[in-house]
Amino acid sequence: MERECETETGRVSRQRSGRRAEEPDSERSPAFWRAQEMLLLQQVMALAGRKTDPGPALQEMLHLLSELLGLNRGRIVLLDAAGRHGEIRYAYGLTREEVSRGRYGLHEGITGRVLATGQLMVCQNIDRDPLFLGRMVARSRLPEGPVSFIAQPIRVAERTLGVLACHRIRRRPRPLADDLQMLKLLAAYAGQLLQLHAQMQARTESLRQQNRLLSRALASSASRYGIVGSSPRLLQAVTELEQVSDSTASVLLLGESGTGKELFARALHLASPRREAPFIKVNCAAIPETLFESELFGYEKGAFTGAQSLRQGSFEQADGGTLFLDEIGELPLAMQTKLLRTLQEGSITRLGGKSELAIDVRLVAATNRHLEEEVARGAFRQDLYYRLNVIPIRLPSLAERSGDIPALALHHLNRINQANQRNVHLTGGALERLQAYPWPGNIRELGNVIERMVLLTDRAALEAEDVERFLPGEQEMAAGAPGGGAAGGPLPGEGGGPFPGATATVADVRPYVPATSHSPEALCHALRRSGGNKTRAAQLLGLTPRQFSYRWNKLGLAD
């Protein structure tokens, strides 16, 4: 009555044990139980790794618990995804109808208590314990005499996944401690199988998601935008771009310098219904503060000295199309107010003009700054930030899409070869070296290195060792890192390398550095060492005079 079904493994296990489950308990010695335990473990472990689905191994484990150790009607109860209910997922010795009744809320009955607390519970006599629900199997179907119920938690990494439970006849001579030890061991084994299966499912779903992104990217022919690469992060950004291309909402492109914001802004324009209208780009970092208004909104004839004719601003030029404001974080506060008004009202007024002009412009802004921090310190208007940040799209850095480096390198190589009438090639080893290099900059720096190789090499095909000498050195990487050239450290020209203008080696070519590359202390330190000469201070830091002045003024340092 204790055994309602059996499998081929069960028959084999009984043959190997030399005894049947119906044999009297009195004939079973401790040595017999040790042999049964070893046989059970051998059979269970033999199933490990045969299938990715843990079901067959767990099902057979419950079967062998009954056949070899007499722990009957075993079941594995697992929590649902929300962690609020448990239900029987695997069982032996229970009918389908009985299994369907095996659903427990947290703290409901003995099984529910174990699910909630993660603690072992042993019911010595199911007839006398009020916590035992008796929900599945009628008492008349169980043997006469005392019957115990054991509920062992299945835990992985201090988290309860479920419960391994079974009935136990108390008139057996086998010690309870031995049964508990075996159930604890098998519960740990079951937890590992379940965790491994969950990890494999997550990995499989991740690969499916990547395949969906790749398929969508190929279907949309993203290459027509001039975007090179197929990494998941890049394709995710392209997908988001295409999803919002038909709308008129403002888009904010986020990411480090050199990640291709202008390329993405142009791609958004080409994917939109405005593709036949103008695409106007404005670099806010390159416009003097006094010229912002005339650049963006234009001016009337006679508006100021030298205004000899009417001039349309960027908004007017982009009417019906797309206006791309790069480095929007550099916009002065006064202009932020006027920009916000233009976005809200859809009209502009030229400098010196009196009438408003209606405009229809899709605004795309870009920044490598953390605008939330700029808002917090009062350098950027909060209402304008919310107006721009309707649809944020983050562009991945080169480090986040290292798999695209070979394709990007070949793209730049072909472009630079054609522009300079050269025919330089990169071998597979050279591409692997470029991909393995920890780029401190972004795509712009990769392009600079490729151009350097094409122009300075005397070989037609470059190997990995040829590429090595063109890669940025440690000093250049330090200069490109935030805070590079800190006060007190060696500067170029002071034991750190020659000044620009001296006879430079290939590694002395200055790489691209972000606008936040040097701290105020580094700038002041360099200026002191150069005797107050900003041009020489810029040389000490590996910057151009314009780059030095821009950082100096941006940090608000006094002359």
Residue pairs with C-beta under 8 A, 6 or more apart in sequence:
1 141
1 143
2 21
2 66
2 70
2 72
2 73
2 93
2 143
2 169
3 21
3 66
3 67
3 72
3 93
4 93
4 94
4 95
5 92
5 93
6 63
6 67
7 60
7 63
9 43
9 60
9 63
9 64
10 63
10 64
10 67
13 39
13 40
13 43
13 64
13 67
13 68
14 20
14 21
14 67
16 39
17 35
17 36
17 39
17 68
19 27
19 28
19 32
21 66
21 67
21 70
25 171
25 172
25 173
25 174
26 173
28 173
28 174
33 69
33 174
33 178
36 68
36 69
37 68
37 69
37 178
37 182
39 64
39 68
40 64
40 65
40 68
40 69
40 182
41 185
43 60
43 64
44 57
44 60
44 61
44 64
44 186
44 189
47 56
47 57
47 60
48 57
48 193
50 56
50 57
51 57
52 197
52 200
53 197
54 190
54 193
54 194
54 196
54 197
55 90
57 193
58 76
58 90
58 190
58 193
59 90
59 92
61 74
61 186
61 189
61 190
62 74
62 75
62 76
62 90
62 91
62 92
62 93
62 166
63 92
65 71
65 74
65 92
65 166
65 182
65 186
66 72
66 73
66 74
66 92
66 93
66 166
69 174
69 179
69 182
70 168
70 169
70 172
70 174
71 150
71 166
71 167
71 168
71 179
71 183
72 93
72 166
72 167
72 168
72 169
73 91
73 92
73 93
73 94
73 137
73 166
73 167
74 91
74 92
74 93
74 164
74 165
74 166
75 88
75 90
75 91
75 92
75 94
75 99
75 102
75 164
75 165
75 166
76 88
76 89
76 90
76 91
76 154
76 162
76 163
76 164
76 165
76 190
77 86
77 87
77 88
77 89
77 102
77 104
77 111
77 115
77 162
77 163
77 165
78 86
78 87
78 89
78 154
78 161
78 162
78 194
79 85
79 86
79 115
79 160
79 161
79 162
80 86
80 87
84 105
84 106
85 103
85 104
85 105
85 106
86 103
86 104
86 105
86 111
86 112
86 115
86 162
86 163
87 102
87 103
87 104
88 94
88 99
88 102
88 103
89 162
91 98
91 99
91 102
94 102
94 136
94 137
98 136
98 137
99 136
101 135
101 136
102 135
102 136
104 111
104 112
104 115
105 112
106 112
106 115
106 116
107 113
107 116
108 133
109 131
109 132
109 133
109 135
110 121
110 123
110 129
110 131
110 132
110 133
110 149
110 151
110 165
111 151
111 163
111 165
113 119
113 121
113 131
113 151
114 120
114 121
114 151
114 152
114 153
114 160
114 163
114 165
115 153
115 160
115 162
115 163
117 153
118 153
118 155
118 160
119 153
120 150
120 151
120 152
120 153
120 180
120 184
121 131
121 150
121 151
122 148
122 149
122 150
122 151
122 176
122 180
123 129
123 131
123 132
123 148
123 149
123 150
123 151
124 146
124 148
124 170
125 146
125 147
125 148
125 170
126 132
126 134
126 139
126 142
126 147
126 148
126 149
126 167
127 139
127 146
127 147
129 149
132 149
137 167
142 167
143 169
145 169
145 170
145 171
146 169
146 170
146 171
147 167
147 168
147 169
147 170
148 167
148 168
148 169
148 170
148 176
149 165
149 166
149 167
149 168
150 165
150 166
150 168
150 179
150 180
150 183
151 163
151 164
151 165
152 163
152 164
152 165
152 180
152 183
152 184
152 187
153 160
153 162
153 163
153 164
153 187
154 160
154 161
154 162
154 163
154 164
154 187
154 188
154 190
154 191
154 194
155 161
155 187
155 191
156 191
156 192
156 194
156 195
157 195
161 191
161 194
161 195
162 190
162 194
164 183
164 186
164 187
164 190
166 183
168 176
168 179
209 232
210 232
213 232
213 235
213 236
213 239
214 230
214 232
214 235
216 235
216 239
217 230
217 235
217 238
217 239
220 238
220 239
220 242
222 235
222 238
222 267
224 270
225 238
225 263
225 266
225 267
225 270
225 271
226 263
226 266
226 267
227 234
227 238
227 260
227 263
227 264
227 267
228 404
228 407
228 408
228 411
229 401
229 403
229 404
229 407
229 408
230 403
230 404
230 407
231 396
231 400
231 401
231 402
231 403
231 404
233 396
233 400
233 401
234 396
234 401
234 404
237 264
237 393
237 394
237 395
237 396
238 267
240 391
240 393
241 251
241 264
241 267
241 268
241 271
241 393
242 271
244 251
244 268
244 391
244 393
245 268
245 271
245 272
246 272
246 273
247 391
248 362
249 390
249 391
250 343
250 362
250 363
250 364
250 365
250 387
250 388
250 389
250 390
250 391
251 265
251 268
251 363
251 364
251 365
251 390
251 391
251 392
251 393
252 328
252 365
252 366
252 367
252 371
252 388
252 389
252 390
252 391
252 392
252 393
253 261
253 264
253 265
253 364
253 365
253 366
253 367
253 393
253 395
254 366
254 367
254 368
254 392
254 393
254 394
254 395
255 261
255 368
255 394
255 395
255 396
255 397
256 368
256 397
256 442
256 514
257 368
257 442
257 444
257 512
257 514
257 515
258 398
258 441
258 442
258 443
258 444
258 445
258 512
259 395
259 396
259 397
259 398
259 442
259 443
260 395
260 443
261 326
261 366
261 395
262 281
262 324
262 326
262 366
264 393
264 395
265 279
265 281
265 322
265 324
265 326
265 364
265 366
266 279
266 324
268 322
268 364
269 275
269 279
269 321
269 322
269 324
269 362
269 364
272 322
272 362
274 320
274 321
274 322
274 362
277 318
277 319
277 320
277 321
277 322
278 317
278 318
278 319
278 320
278 321
278 322
279 318
279 321
279 322
279 324
280 314
280 317
280 318
280 321
280 322
280 323
280 324
281 323
281 324
281 326
282 295
282 296
282 314
282 323
282 324
282 325
282 326
283 326
283 327
284 292
284 325
284 326
284 327
284 328
284 329
284 330
284 331
285 326
285 327
285 330
285 515
285 550
287 295
289 332
292 331
292 332
292 335
293 335
293 338
293 351
294 303
294 311
294 313
294 351
295 313
295 314
296 313
296 314
296 315
296 335
296 338
296 339
297 313
297 315
297 316
297 338
297 342
297 348
297 349
297 350
297 351
298 310
298 311
298 312
298 313
298 315
298 316
298 348
298 350
298 351
299 307
299 310
299 311
299 313
299 350
299 351
299 352
299 353
300 307
300 310
300 350
300 351
300 352
300 353
301 307
301 308
301 309
301 310
301 352
302 352
303 350
303 351
303 352
303 353
304 351
304 352
307 352
310 350
313 348
313 350
314 323
315 323
315 342
315 348
315 359
315 361
316 348
316 350
316 357
316 359
318 359
318 361
319 359
319 360
319 361
320 360
320 361
321 361
321 362
322 361
322 362
322 363
322 364
323 361
323 362
323 363
323 364
324 364
324 365
324 366
325 331
325 363
325 364
325 365
325 366
326 365
326 366
327 366
327 367
327 368
328 365
328 366
328 367
328 388
329 367
329 368
329 369
329 371
329 374
329 380
331 339
333 379
333 380
333 381
336 380
336 381
336 384
337 381
337 384
339 384
340 381
340 383
340 384
340 387
342 348
342 359
343 363
343 384
343 387
344 387
345 356
346 358
346 359
346 360
347 356
347 357
347 358
347 359
348 356
348 357
348 359
349 355
349 356
349 357
350 357
363 388
365 388
368 514
368 515
371 380
371 385
371 388
371 389
372 385
374 380
374 385
375 381
375 382
375 385
397 442
398 405
398 408
398 439
398 441
398 442
398 443
398 445
398 446
399 438
399 439
402 435
403 435
405 431
405 434
405 435
405 439
405 446
406 431
406 434
406 435
408 443
408 446
409 426
409 431
409 434
409 446
409 450
410 426
410 431
412 446
412 447
412 450
412 451
413 424
413 425
413 426
413 450
413 454
416 422
416 447
416 450
416 451
416 454
416 455
417 423
417 424
417 454
420 454
420 455
422 454
422 455
423 460
424 453
424 454
424 457
424 459
424 460
424 461
424 462
425 460
425 461
425 462
426 434
426 461
426 462
426 467
427 461
427 462
427 463
427 464
429 463
429 464
430 462
430 463
430 464
430 466
430 467
432 464
433 464
433 467
433 468
434 446
434 449
434 467
437 471
439 445
439 446
440 472
440 476
440 477
440 480
440 481
440 511
441 472
441 480
441 511
441 512
441 513
442 512
444 512
445 472
445 480
445 511
445 512
448 509
448 511
448 512
449 470
449 471
449 472
452 470
452 506
452 509
453 462
453 466
453 467
453 470
456 470
456 506
457 466
457 470
459 466
469 506
469 507
470 506
470 507
472 480
472 507
472 511
473 507
475 492
475 496
475 497
476 507
476 510
476 511
476 542
478 484
478 485
479 485
479 492
479 510
479 511
479 513
479 517
479 541
479 542
480 511
480 512
480 513
480 514
480 517
481 517
482 514
482 516
482 517
482 519
483 517
483 518
483 519
483 522
484 513
484 517
484 518
484 522
484 541
485 491
485 518
485 522
485 525
485 526
485 540
485 541
485 542
486 519
486 521
486 522
486 525
487 521
487 522
487 524
487 525
488 525
490 496
491 526
491 529
491 540
491 541
492 498
492 499
492 539
492 540
492 541
492 542
493 499
493 539
493 540
494 529
494 540
497 508
498 504
498 508
499 539
499 540
500 508
500 510
500 539
500 542
501 539
510 542
510 543
513 542
513 543
513 547
515 550
515 551
515 554
517 551
518 541
518 543
518 551
520 555
520 557
522 541
523 537
523 541
523 548
523 551
523 552
523 555
523 557
524 557
526 537
526 538
526 540
526 541
527 533
527 534
527 537
529 537
529 540
530 536
530 537
530 539
530 540
534 545
534 548
534 549
534 552
535 545
535 548
537 548
538 544
538 545
538 547
538 548
538 549
541 548
543 551
